Amino acid sequence: MPAAQGSQRRGRSKAELDGKVGVGRLRAEEESVSIWFRLLSCHALMLAELRRHLEDRITLARFDLLASLYREDGQTLAGLSRALLVTAGNVTGLVDRAERDGFVERRPEPTDRRVFRVWLTQKGRALIRELLPLHARHVHELIGSLPASDRRELRRLLGSLRDHLRRPPAGATSRPNTSRSTRSRT
């Protein structure tokens, strides 16, 4: 049962959870869930548009693979799996197809021949260099019409949220690293 339906059964509508109905302040837990849903909605809407703009040239999954390797070439399959937020099986298939099409190559790790690293080929590097500016332009088309002050504030707030989520919870020794990368992405 979707969370919005469950909240309706407890007496709150989706509109109330989104803060659109004047019923007073949301409980902190409901507010957190509402933020989560808004982030997911924005992510899904942006992905759909980016997919539509890139689909005649490349799949979004392959774009993400090439962009990840462009930022940090020579990643292991396990590293790519973490960076792309996909399963090891999915990344293996993605790399297999990209290798078949000449965009990447696997090379054995010199210190451990059981490990392979994935590298962009010249063809892959040329394609991602061509697509990154197009991608940036499409992202800007989606976000750029927000007032500049709102964009700055949104960037600041999302950075704060990211940093908060990277901190270990109180009393814990560490939090599993589920971020796309440990390096900051502006």
Phi and psi in degrees as GROMACS dihedral restraints (atoms count N, CA, C in turn):
[ dihedral_restraints ]
;  ai    aj    ak    al  type     phi  dphi    fc
    3     4     5     6     1   -58.8    20    10
    4     5     6     7     1   149.6    20    10
    6     7     8     9     1   -59.8    20    10
    7     8     9    10     1   -36.2    20    10
    9    10    11    12     1   -63.5    20    10
   10    11    12    13     1   -37.9    20    10
   12    13    14    15     1   -66.9    20    10
   13    14    15    16     1   -41.8    20    10
   15    16    17    18     1   -60.9    20    10
   16    17    18    19     1   -39.1    20    10
   18    19    20    21     1   -69.8    20    10
   19    20    21    22     1   -32.6    20    10
   21    22    23    24     1   -63.9    20    10
   22    23    24    25     1   -37.4    20    10
   24    25    26    27     1   -69.2    20    10
   25    26    27    28     1   -23.0    20    10
   27    28    29    30     1   -92.8    20    10
   28    29    30    31     1    10.3    20    10
   30    31    32    33     1    99.8    20    10
   31    32    33    34     1     3.0    20    10
   33    34    35    36     1  -120.9    20    10
   34    35    36    37     1   132.3    20    10
   36    37    38    39     1   -86.1    20    10
   37    38    39    40     1   167.7    20    10
   39    40    41    42     1   -59.9    20    10
   40    41    42    43     1   -40.1    20    10
   42    43    44    45     1   -60.2    20    10
   43    44    45    46     1   -39.8    20    10
   45    46    47    48     1   -65.6    20    10
   46    47    48    49     1   -42.9    20    10
   48    49    50    51     1   -63.0    20    10
   49    50    51    52     1   -35.3    20    10
   51    52    53    54     1   -78.6    20    10
   52    53    54    55     1    -0.7    20    10
   54    55    56    57     1    79.2    20    10
   55    56    57    58     1    19.6    20    10
   57    58    59    60     1   -91.4    20    10
   58    59    60    61     1    -9.7    20    10
   60    61    62    63     1  -118.0    20    10
   61    62    63    64     1   134.7    20    10
   63    64    65    66     1   -77.1    20    10
   64    65    66    67     1    72.9    20    10
   66    67    68    69     1  -109.6    20    10
   67    68    69    70     1    18.2    20    10
   69    70    71    72     1    94.9    20    10
   70    71    72    73     1  -172.1    20    10
   72    73    74    75     1   -78.6    20    10
   73    74    75    76     1   145.3    20    10
   75    76    77    78     1   -71.7    20    10
   76    77    78    79     1   148.6    20    10
   78    79    80    81     1   -63.5    20    10
   79    80    81    82     1   151.5    20    10
   81    82    83    84     1   -55.9    20    10
   82    83    84    85     1   -41.5    20    10
   84    85    86    87     1   -63.9    20    10
   85    86    87    88     1   -43.8    20    10
   87    88    89    90     1   -64.9    20    10
   88    89    90    91     1   -38.7    20    10
   90    91    92    93     1   -63.4    20    10
   91    92    93    94     1   -42.3    20    10
   93    94    95    96     1   -61.8    20    10
   94    95    96    97     1   -43.5    20    10
   96    97    98    99     1   -64.7    20    10
   97    98    99   100     1   -40.1    20    10
   99   100   101   102     1   -61.8    20    10
  100   101   102   103     1   -42.9    20    10
  102   103   104   105     1   -60.6    20    10
  103   104   105   106     1   -44.9    20    10
  105   106   107   108     1   -56.9    20    10
  106   107   108   109     1   -48.1    20    10
  108   109   110   111     1   -65.0    20    10
  109   110   111   112     1   -37.6    20    10
  111   112   113   114     1   -65.7    20    10
  112   113   114   115     1   -41.4    20    10
  114   115   116   117     1   -61.6    20    10
  115   116   117   118     1   -44.9    20    10
  117   118   119   120     1   -62.4    20    10
  118   119   120   121     1   -42.0    20    10
  120   121   122   123     1   -61.8    20    10
  121   122   123   124     1   -47.1    20    10
  123   124   125   126     1   -62.0    20    10
  124   125   126   127     1   -43.6    20    10
  126   127   128   129     1   -59.9    20    10
  127   128   129   130     1   -47.5    20    10
  129   130   131   132     1   -64.2    20    10
  130   131   132   133     1   -42.8    20    10
  132   133   134   135     1   -64.5    20    10
  133   134   135   136     1   -42.7    20    10
  135   136   137   138     1   -67.7    20    10
  136   137   138   139     1   -42.4    20    10
  138   139   140   141     1   -60.5    20    10
  139   140   141   142     1   -41.8    20    10
  141   142   143   144     1   -60.7    20    10
  142   143   144   145     1   -43.1    20    10
  144   145   146   147     1   -68.4    20    10
  145   146   147   148     1   -43.7    20    10
  147   148   149   150     1   -64.0    20    10
  148   149   150   151     1   -40.7    20    10
  150   151   152   153     1   -59.1    20    10
  151   152   153   154     1   -44.3    20    10
  153   154   155   156     1   -61.9    20    10
  154   155   156   157     1   -38.8    20    10
  156   157   158   159     1   -74.1    20    10
  157   158   159   160     1   -29.7    20    10
  159   160   161   162     1   -97.6    20    10
  160   161   162   163     1   -15.8    20    10
  162   163   164   165     1   -58.8    20    10
  163   164   165   166     1   -26.1    20    10
  165   166   167   168     1   -78.6    20    10
  166   167   168   169     1   -12.7    20    10
  168   169   170   171     1  -111.5    20    10
  169   170   171   172     1   -36.3    20    10
  171   172   173   174     1  -166.2    20    10
  172   173   174   175     1   151.9    20    10
  174   175   176   177     1   -76.7    20    10
  175   176   177   178     1   155.0    20    10
  177   178   179   180     1   -64.5    20    10
  178   179   180   181     1   -35.0    20    10
  180   181   182   183     1   -63.4    20    10
  181   182   183   184     1   -43.3    20    10
  183   184   185   186     1   -69.1    20    10
  184   185   186   187     1   -39.1    20    10
  186   187   188   189     1   -56.7    20    10
  187   188   189   190     1   -47.7    20    10
  189   190   191   192     1   -59.9    20    10
  190   191   192   193     1   -41.5    20    10
  192   193   194   195     1   -60.5    20    10
  193   194   195   196     1   -52.2    20    10
  195   196   197   198     1   -64.4    20    10
  196   197   198   199     1   -39.3    20    10
  198   199   200   201     1   -65.4    20    10
  199   200   201   202     1   -39.6    20    10
  201   202   203   204     1   -63.7    20    10
  202   203   204   205     1   -42.2    20    10
  204   205   206   207     1   -70.6    20    10
  205   206   207   208     1   -31.3    20    10
  207   208   209   210     1   -65.0    20    10
  208   209   210   211     1   -39.2    20    10
  210   211   212   213     1   -71.2    20    10
  211   212   213   214     1   -39.0    20    10
  213   214   215   216     1  -147.5    20    10
  214   215   216   217     1    90.5    20    10
  216   217   218   219     1   -73.0    20    10
  217   218   219   220     1   154.8    20    10
  219   220   221   222     1    80.1    20    10
  220   221   222   223     1    32.5    20    10
  222   223   224   225     1   -80.8    20    10
  223   224   225   226     1   154.5    20    10
  225   226   227   228     1   -78.4    20    10
  226   227   228   229     1   165.7    20    10
  228   229   230   231     1   -62.1    20    10
  229   230   231   232     1   -38.8    20    10
  231   232   233   234     1   -64.3    20    10
  232   233   234   235     1   -41.6    20    10
  234   235   236   237     1   -63.7    20    10
  235   236   237   238     1   -41.9    20    10
  237   238   239   240     1   -64.3    20    10
  238   239   240   241     1   -39.8    20    10
  240   241   242   243     1   -58.0    20    10
  241   242   243   244     1   -45.2    20    10
  243   244   245   246     1   -67.2    20    10
  244   245   246   247     1   -43.7    20    10
  246   247   248   249     1   -65.1    20    10
  247   248   249   250     1   -36.9    20    10
  249   250   251   252     1   -92.8    20    10
  250   251   252   253     1    -4.7    20    10
  252   253   254   255     1    58.2    20    10
  253   254   255   256     1    43.7    20    10
  255   256   257   258     1  -130.3    20    10
  256   257   258   259     1   164.4    20    10
  258   259   260   261     1   -70.7    20    10
  259   260   261   262     1   161.7    20    10
  261   262   263   264     1   -59.3    20    10
  262   263   264   265     1   -39.4    20    10
  264   265   266   267     1   -63.1    20    10
  265   266   267   268     1   -41.4    20    10
  267   268   269   270     1   -65.0    20    10
  268   269   270   271     1   -42.7    20    10
  270   271   272   273     1   -68.7    20    10
  271   272   273   274     1   -34.4    20    10
  273   274   275   276     1   -62.7    20    10
  274   275   276   277     1   -46.4    20    10
  276   277   278   279     1   -63.3    20    10
  277   278   279   280     1   -41.1    20    10
  279   280   281   282     1   -62.3    20    10
  280   281   282   283     1   -45.9    20    10
  282   283   284   285     1   -67.2    20    10
  283   284   285   286     1   -41.0    20    10
  285   286   287   288     1   -55.1    20    10
  286   287   288   289     1   -48.4    20    10
  288   289   290   291     1   -68.0    20    10
  289   290   291   292     1   -40.7    20    10
  291   292   293   294     1   -66.6    20    10
  292   293   294   295     1   -35.1    20    10
  294   295   296   297     1   -69.1    20    10
  295   296   297   298     1   -44.1    20    10
  297   298   299   300     1   -56.9    20    10
  298   299   300   301     1   -37.7    20    10
  300   301   302   303     1   -87.9    20    10
  301   302   303   304     1     1.6    20    10
  303   304   305   306     1    84.9    20    10
  304   305   306   307     1    16.4    20    10
  306   307   308   309     1   -92.5    20    10
  307   308   309   310     1   -25.9    20    10
  309   310   311   312     1  -138.4    20    10
  310   311   312   313     1   165.0    20    10
  312   313   314   315     1  -140.3    20    10
  313   314   315   316     1   148.9    20    10
  315   316   317   318     1   -97.0    20    10
  316   317   318   319     1   139.2    20    10
  318   319   320   321     1  -132.4    20    10
  319   320   321   322     1   140.2    20    10
  321   322   323   324     1   -67.4    20    10
  322   323   324   325     1   146.5    20    10
  324   325   326   327     1   -72.1    20    10
  325   326   327   328     1   124.0    20    10
  327   328   329   330     1   -58.9    20    10
  328   329   330   331     1   -31.6    20    10
  330   331   332   333     1   -90.2    20    10
  331   332   333   334     1   -12.5    20    10
  333   334   335   336     1  -152.3    20    10
  334   335   336   337     1    98.3    20    10
  336   337   338   339     1   -68.9    20    10
  337   338   339   340     1    -6.9    20    10
  339   340   341   342     1   -77.8    20    10
  340   341   342   343     1   -18.7    20    10
  342   343   344   345     1  -102.7    20    10
  343   344   345   346     1   136.1    20    10
  345   346   347   348     1  -115.0    20    10
  346   347   348   349     1   144.4    20    10
  348   349   350   351     1  -110.4    20    10
  349   350   351   352     1   150.4    20    10
  351   352   353   354     1  -108.3    20    10
  352   353   354   355     1   130.0    20    10
  354   355   356   357     1  -125.5    20    10
  355   356   357   358     1   145.2    20    10
  357   358   359   360     1   -70.3    20    10
  358   359   360   361     1   141.6    20    10
  360   361   362   363     1   -88.0    20    10
  361   362   363   364     1   174.4    20    10
  363   364   365   366     1   -59.6    20    10
  364   365   366   367     1   -39.8    20    10
  366   367   368   369     1   -62.7    20    10
  367   368   369   370     1   -43.6    20    10
  369   370   371   372     1   -66.3    20    10
  370   371   372   373     1   -42.2    20    10
  372   373   374   375     1   -65.0    20    10
  373   374   375   376     1   -40.8    20    10
  375   376   377   378     1   -64.1    20    10
  376   377   378   379     1   -42.4    20    10
  378   379   380   381     1   -65.1    20    10
  379   380   381   382     1   -46.1    20    10
  381   382   383   384     1   -69.8    20    10
  382   383   384   385     1   -33.7    20    10
  384   385   386   387     1   -62.9    20    10
  385   386   387   388     1   -33.9    20    10
  387   388   389   390     1   -73.6    20    10
  388   389   390   391     1   -38.7    20    10
  390   391   392   393     1   -83.5    20    10
  391   392   393   394     1   -28.5    20    10
  393   394   395   396     1   -58.2    20    10
  394   395   396   397     1   -44.1    20    10
  396   397   398   399     1   -65.2    20    10
  397   398   399   400     1   -35.2    20    10
  399   400   401   402     1   -64.2    20    10
  400   401   402   403     1   -44.4    20    10
  402   403   404   405     1   -60.1    20    10
  403   404   405   406     1   -46.8    20    10
  405   406   407   408     1   -60.7    20    10
  406   407   408   409     1   -41.2    20    10
  408   409   410   411     1   -63.7    20    10
  409   410   411   412     1   -41.8    20    10
  411   412   413   414     1   -65.8    20    10
  412   413   414   415     1   -41.2    20    10
  414   415   416   417     1   -61.8    20    10
  415   416   417   418     1   -43.1    20    10
  417   418   419   420     1   -64.0    20    10
  418   419   420   421     1   -36.8    20    10
  420   421   422   423     1   -61.0    20    10
  421   422   423   424     1   -34.6    20    10
  423   424   425   426     1   -75.2    20    10
  424   425   426   427     1   -36.3    20    10
  426   427   428   429     1  -107.8    20    10
  427   428   429   430     1   -27.0    20    10
  429   430   431   432     1   -61.2    20    10
  430   431   432   433     1   -21.5    20    10
  432   433   434   435     1   -80.9    20    10
  433   434   435   436     1    -8.3    20    10
  435   436   437   438     1   -66.9    20    10
  436   437   438   439     1   145.3    20    10
  438   439   440   441     1   -55.9    20    10
  439   440   441   442     1   144.4    20    10
  441   442   443   444     1   -54.6    20    10
  442   443   444   445     1   -39.5    20    10
  444   445   446   447     1   -65.9    20    10
  445   446   447   448     1   -36.2    20    10
  447   448   449   450     1   -67.1    20    10
  448   449   450   451     1   -40.4    20    10
  450   451   452   453     1   -62.7    20    10
  451   452   453   454     1   -44.5    20    10
  453   454   455   456     1   -62.2    20    10
  454   455   456   457     1   -44.1    20    10
  456   457   458   459     1   -66.3    20    10
  457   458   459   460     1   -41.6    20    10
  459   460   461   462     1   -62.7    20    10
  460   461   462   463     1   -44.4    20    10
  462   463   464   465     1   -61.0    20    10
  463   464   465   466     1   -43.3    20    10
  465   466   467   468     1   -63.0    20    10
  466   467   468   469     1   -46.7    20    10
  468   469   470   471     1   -64.4    20    10
  469   470   471   472     1   -42.3    20    10
  471   472   473   474     1   -66.9    20    10
  472   473   474   475     1   -35.7    20    10
  474   475   476   477     1   -63.0    20    10
  475   476   477   478     1   -41.7    20    10
  477   478   479   480     1   -61.7    20    10
  478   479   480   481     1   -45.2    20    10
  480   481   482   483     1   -62.2    20    10
  481   482   483   484     1   -45.9    20    10
  483   484   485   486     1   -57.6    20    10
  484   485   486   487     1   -47.9    20    10
  486   487   488   489     1   -63.4    20    10
  487   488   489   490     1   -40.1    20    10
  489   490   491   492     1   -61.1    20    10
  490   491   492   493     1   -43.7    20    10
  492   493   494   495     1   -70.0    20    10
  493   494   495   496     1   -24.8    20    10
  495   496   497   498     1   -78.6    20    10
  496   497   498   499     1   -19.2    20    10
  498   499   500   501     1   -74.4    20    10
  499   500   501   502     1   140.8    20    10
  501   502   503   504     1   -66.5    20    10
  502   503   504   505     1   144.5    20    10
  504   505   506   507     1   -63.1    20    10
  505   506   507   508     1   155.5    20    10
  507   508   509   510     1   -56.2    20    10
  508   509   510   511     1   131.5    20    10
  510   511   512   513     1    86.1    20    10
  511   512   513   514     1    -8.3    20    10
  513   514   515   516     1   -97.0    20    10
  514   515   516   517     1   151.2    20    10
  516   517   518   519     1   -79.4    20    10
  517   518   519   520     1   -36.0    20    10
  519   520   521   522     1  -162.3    20    10
  520   521   522   523     1   159.9    20    10
  522   523   524   525     1  -109.3    20    10
  523   524   525   526     1   137.6    20    10
  525   526   527   528     1   -58.9    20    10
  526   527   528   529     1   139.7    20    10
  528   529   530   531     1   -83.2    20    10
  529   530   531   532     1   101.7    20    10
  531   532   533   534     1  -108.2    20    10
  532   533   534   535     1     8.8    20    10
  534   535   536   537     1   -75.2    20    10
  535   536   537   538     1   160.5    20    10
  537   538   539   540     1   -60.2    20    10
  538   539   540   541     1   -31.0    20    10
  540   541   542   543     1  -162.0    20    10
  541   542   543   544     1   156.5    20    10
  543   544   545   546     1   -82.9    20    10
  544   545   546   547     1   -16.1    20    10
  546   547   548   549     1   -82.6    20    10
  547   548   549   550     1   150.2    20    10
  549   550   551   552     1   -75.3    20    10
  550   551   552   553     1   140.5    20    10
  552   553   554   555     1  -112.4    20    10
  553   554   555   556     1    52.5    20    10
